[in-house]
Amino acid sequence: MGLPMLEALRDGGVDAMGFDVVHPGPRYATTNIMAFAPKLETLFSVVRDEEQTDALLFDTQNLMGTAPNLRRIFICSTLSPRYVRDLRTRIPDHITLIDAPMSGAAIAAEDRRLSFMLGGSDRDIADATPLLALMGEHFHHMGDFGAGMQTKVLNNLLAASHTAMTRLVLDWADEAGLDTQHLLNLIETSSGQNWLASGFNTIEFAKHGYAPDNSIGILVKDVDAALDAAPADADTSLPKQVQATILQLRPRTS
């Protein structure tokens, strides 16, 4: 999702540059951290997980040490809310932190209609909105820093359950000899309507099986993030069953 976000910023007139540890991408992206960090003022972090966030900010790339002009960080990855809140104690106070996880999958990033869940002060969010508006359509200020991420993991817990149950329903429909597309058309106008079913032909991972490094694997990680932020007395059996079901998904051909 990072590349279409970068392209949206550049198309909006922002002098933006991308960094990726593996893929250099277009001419305005690099795999060389020292070509990226020295002039960096605002960072959109769109890495996969906490480990990669630590590598980017503190360890391998160490932007805390290699980006002297850095003044603002948007945390756009879906991470544990506990981890995100703890970032405030690890990052110097002069750097503004905004948690800005987004929803809509790659197709929404490409169409520049992402939904952002935001955590930060009113002033910080107001200052950030013009940049975010280049990439998205919906902006939900949920509270102080960390509140956006708390909202995102709850949203993704629902997305994970939609994925698990929609795929189960389609598998059962196959066994019953039903036409999949006719069933999806029915679901779209009926009480079973949900995000995955509605976007089944456009969401890039809708037909994928589980793999640790694909988007289905990210859903498993996101359920872990939600579980990490669960209330102390919460019954977590249903989220864990959803996660177990996703781990068993196999690719679909239709």
DOLUM-912425 format. One record per residue: z, x, y of N, C-alpha, C, O in turn. Coordinates in steps of 0.2 Angstrom, whole numbers, plus 5000, padded with zeros to 4 digits. Layout:
N
ZXYZXYZXYZXY/...
***
This chain:
254
500050044994500050005000500050045006499850025012/500250115006500350155012499650165015499650165021/499150175011498450195014498150135018497950145024/498150075016497950015020498350005026498149985032/499050025026499450015032499350075037499250055043/499150135034498950185039498250165042498250175048/497850145038497150125041497250065047496950065052/497750025045497849965050498149995057497949975062/498550045056498850075062498350115066498350105072/497950155063497350185066496850145069496650155075/496750085066496250035069496550005075496149985079/497250005075497549975081497650025087497950005092/497350085086497450135091497950185091498150225096/498350185085498950225085498650295082498250295077/498950345084498750415082499150425076499650465076/499050395070499450395064499050445059498450455059/499550475055499250525050499650505044500250485044/499350515038499650505031499850565028499550625029/500350565024500550615019500650585012501050535011/500450625007500550605000500550664996500250714997/501050674991501150734988500550744983500550804981/500150694981499650704976498950694979498550744978/498850634982498150624985498050634992498450604996/497650674994497550695001497250635005497350625011/496850595001496550535004496050555010495650605009/495950515015495450525020495650585024496150615023/495250605029495350665033495950655037496250705040/496250595039496850585043497450585038497950555040/497450605032497950615027497950685024497450715024/498550705022498650775020499150775014499550735013/499150825010499650845005500050905008500550925004/499950925013500250985016500850955021500650935027/501450965019501950935023502050975030502250935035/501851035030501851065037501251055041501351075047/500851015039500250995043500450925046500150895050/500950895043501150825044501850825048501850785053/502350865047502950855049503050875057503450845060/502850935059503050955065502950915071503350905076/502450875071502350825077502550755076502450705080/502850745070503050675068503550645072504150685073/503450585075503950555079504250485076504850475076/503750455072503950395069503650395062503150405061/504150385057503950385050503950315047504450285047/503450295043503450245039503450265032503050295029/504050255028504150285022503950235017504250175016/503450245013503150195008503150225001502650214997/503650264999503650294993503950244988504150184989/504050264981504150224976504850204975505050144974/505350254976506050244974506550284978506350324982/507150284976507650324979507550394978507650434983/507350414972507250484971506650514975506750574978/506150474976505550504981505850494988505550534992/506250454990506450444997506950504998506850535003/507350524993507750584994507350644995507450694999/506750654991506350714991506050714998505950765001/505750655000505450655007505850675013505750715017/506550645013506950655018507350715018507550745023/507650735012508150785012507950845007508250905008/507550835002507450884997506850924998506750965002/506350904993505750944993505350945000505151005002/505150885003504850895009505350895015505150925020/505950875014506450885019506250875026506350915030/506050815028505950795034506450805039506350815045/507050795037507650815041507650885044507950895049/507350925040507350995042506651015045506651065048/506150985043505451005045505150965050504550975053/505450905053505150865058505650865064506050815065/505650915068506150915074506050855079506450845083/505450825079505350775084505450705081505250655085/505650695075505750635072506250595076506850615076/506050535078506550495081506650425078507050385080/506250405074506250335071505950335064505450365062/506350305059506150295052506150225050506650185051/505550195047505550135044505550145037505150185034/506050115033506150115026505750055023506050005023/505150065021504750015019504750005011504449955009/504950055007505050045000505549994998505949975002/505549964992506049924990506549964986506349994981/507149974989507650014986508349974986508349924988/508750004982509449974982509749964989509750014993/509949904991510249904998510849944999511049975004/511249964993511850014994511550084996511850115000/511050104993510750164995510450165002510650215005/510150115004509850105011510450115016510350145021/510950075015511550075020511850145020512050165025/511850175015512150245014511750295018511950345020/511050285019510650325023510850335030510750395033/511250285033511450295040511950345040512050375046/512350365035512850415035512550485034512850535035/511850485032511550545030511050575035510850625035/510850525039510350545044510650545051511050505053/510450595055510750605062510750535066510250505065/511250525070511250465074510750455079510550405081/510350515081509850505086509250475083508750465087/509150475077508650445073508750375072509250355068/508350325075508350255074508150245066507650265064/508550205063508350175056508250105056508650065059/507650085053507550015052507350005045506850035043/507649955042507349945035506849885036506949835039/506249905033505649855034505249845028504649865028/505549835022505249815016504749765017504849715022/504149765014503649715015503449675008503649705003/503149615009502949575003502249555004501949555010/501849554999501249524999500749564994500149544993/500949624992500549664987500049694991499949684997/499649744987499149774991498549734994498349754999/498449674991497949634995498149615002497749615006/498749605003499049585009499049645014498849635020/499149705011499149765016498449775018498249785024/497949765013497249775015496949725020496549735025/497249655020497049605024497449605031497349565035/497949645031498449655037498849585038498849565044/499049565033499449505033500149505029500349465026/500449565029501049585026501649535029501549525035/502149525025502749495028503249555027503449585022/503649565033504149615034504849575034504949535038/505249605030505949585031506349645034506349705032/506649635040506849685044507649685045507949635046/507849745045508549755047508649805053508349865052/509049795058509149835063509349795070509449735069/509449835075509749795081509149755084508549765083/509349705088508849665092508349715096507749705095/508649765099508149805103507749845099507149855100/507949875093507549915089506949875086506449895085/507149815084506649765081506149745086505549745084/506349735092505849715097505349775099504749765100/505649835099505249895100504749905094504249935096/504949885088504549905082503949845081503449865078/504049785084503649735082502849745084502449725080/502749775090502049795091501649835085501049825084/502049885083501749925077501649885071501149885068/502249845069502249805063501649755064501349735058/501549725070501049675070500349695069499849655068/500249765069499549785067499449785059498849785057/500049775056499949775048500149715045499949705039/500449665049500749605046500649545050500449555056/500849495047500849425051501549395051501649355056/501949415047502649375047503149425047503249475044/503649415052504249465053504849425053504949385057/505249445049505949405048506449455049506649505045/506849455055507349495057508049465053508249415056/508249495048508749465044509449485046509949465044/509549535051510149565053510149635054509649665056/510749665054510849735055510549775050510249755045/510449845051510149885046510449875039511049875038/510049865034510149855027510049785025509949765019/510049735030509949665029509249655026509149605022/508749685029508149675027508049695020507649655016/508349745018508249775011508649725006508449705000/509249695008509549655004509149585003509149564997/508849565008508349505007507749525003507549484999/507549585003506949604999507049604992506649574988/507649634990507749634983507949564980507749544974/508149514984508249444982507549414981507449374976/507149424986506449404986506149424979505749384976/506149494978505849524972506149504966505749504961/506749484966507049454960506649384958506549374952/506549344963506149284962505449304960505149274955/505149354963504449374961504449394954503949384950/504949434952504949454945505049394940504749394935/505449354942505549294937504849254937504649224932/504549244943503849214943503349254938503049214934/503349314938502949354934503049344927502649334923/503749354925503949344918503749274915503449274910/503949224919503749154916503049134917502849104912/502749154922501949134922501649174917501149134913/501749234915501449264910501649234903501149224899/502249214902502449184896502049114895501749104890/502049074901501649014900500949024899500648984895/500549074902499849084900499749114893499349094890/500249154890500249164883500249104879499849104874/500749064880500849004876500248954877500048924872/499948954883499348914884498748944880498348904877/498649014879498149034875498249014868497748994864/498849014865499048994858498848924857498648904852/498948884863498748814862498048794863497848734863/497648844865496848834866496748804873496148784873/497148814878497048784884496648834888496648894887/496248814893495848854897496248884903496648844906/496348944903496848974908496648954915497148944919/496048964917495948944924496048874926496348854931/495948824921496048754923496848744923497048714927/497248784919497948784919498248804926498648774929/497948864928498148894935497948844941498348844945/497348814940497248764945497748704945497948684951/497948684940498448634939499148654942499448624946/499348714940499948744943499948744950500448734953/499348764953499348774960499548704964499748704970/499348644961499548584964500048544961500148484962/500548584957501048544954501648584955501748634958/502248554951502848584952503048654950503448684952/502548674946502648744944502348794948502348854946/502048774954501748824958502148884960502748874962/501948944960502249004962501749054964501149054963/502049114967501649164970501149194965500549204967/501449214959500949254955500449204952499849224952/500649144950500049094948499549084953498949084952/499749074959499349064965498849124966498249114968/499149184965498749244967498449274961498349334961/498449244955498349274949497649314948497549364945/497149284952496549314952496449374958495849404958/496949384962496849424967497449484967497349534969/498049464965498549514964498349564959498249554954/498449624962498149684958498449694951498149714946/499149674950499449684944499549624940499949624935/499249574942499449504938499249504931499649474927/498749544929498549544922498849614918498649624912/499149654922499349714919499949704914500249664914/499949754909500549764905501049814908500849844913/501649814905502149864908501949934907501749954901/502049974912502050044911502450074916502550044922/502850124915503350154920503050164927503450164932/502450184927502150204933501650154937501350174941/501650094934501250044938501649994941502250004942/501249944944501649894948502049854944502549824947/501949834938502349804934503049844933503549814933/502949904932503549954932503949944938504549954938/503649944944503949934950504449874950504949874953/504149814947504549754947505249774943505749744945/505149804937505749824934506249864938506849854938/506049914942506449954946506749904952507349914953/506349854954506649814959507149764957507649754960/507149744950507649704948508349754947508849724948/508249814945508749864946509149864952509749864953/508649864958508949864965509349804966509849814970/509049744964509449684965510149684961510649664964/510149704955510749714951511249754954511849744954/511049814957511449854961511849824967512349844968/511549774970511849744975512149674973512349634978/512149654967512449594965513149584967513549634967/513449524968514149514969514549544963514349534958/515149564965515549594959515649544953515749564948/515749474955515849434949515249394947515249344944/514649414949514049384947513849384940514049434936/513549324938513249324931512549354931512149324934/512449414928511849454929511449444923510949474922/511649394918511249394912510549364913510049394909/510449324917509749294918509249354922508749364919/509449384927509049444929508949494924508349524924/509449514920509249564915508849534910508449574907/508849474908508349444903507649444906507149454903/507549424913506949434916506649504916506049514914/507049554917506849624917506649644910506149674909/507049614905506849634898506149604896505749634892/506049544898505449514897504849554900504349554897/504949574906504349614910504249674906503649694906/504749704903504649764899504249754893503949804891/504149694891503749684885503049654886502749644882/502849654893502249624895501649674892501749734892/501149644890500549674887499949654892499949594895/499449694892498949674897498549614895498549594889/498349574899497949514898497149534900497049574904/496749504896496049514898495749454902495149454905/496149394903495849344907496449304910496449254913/
***
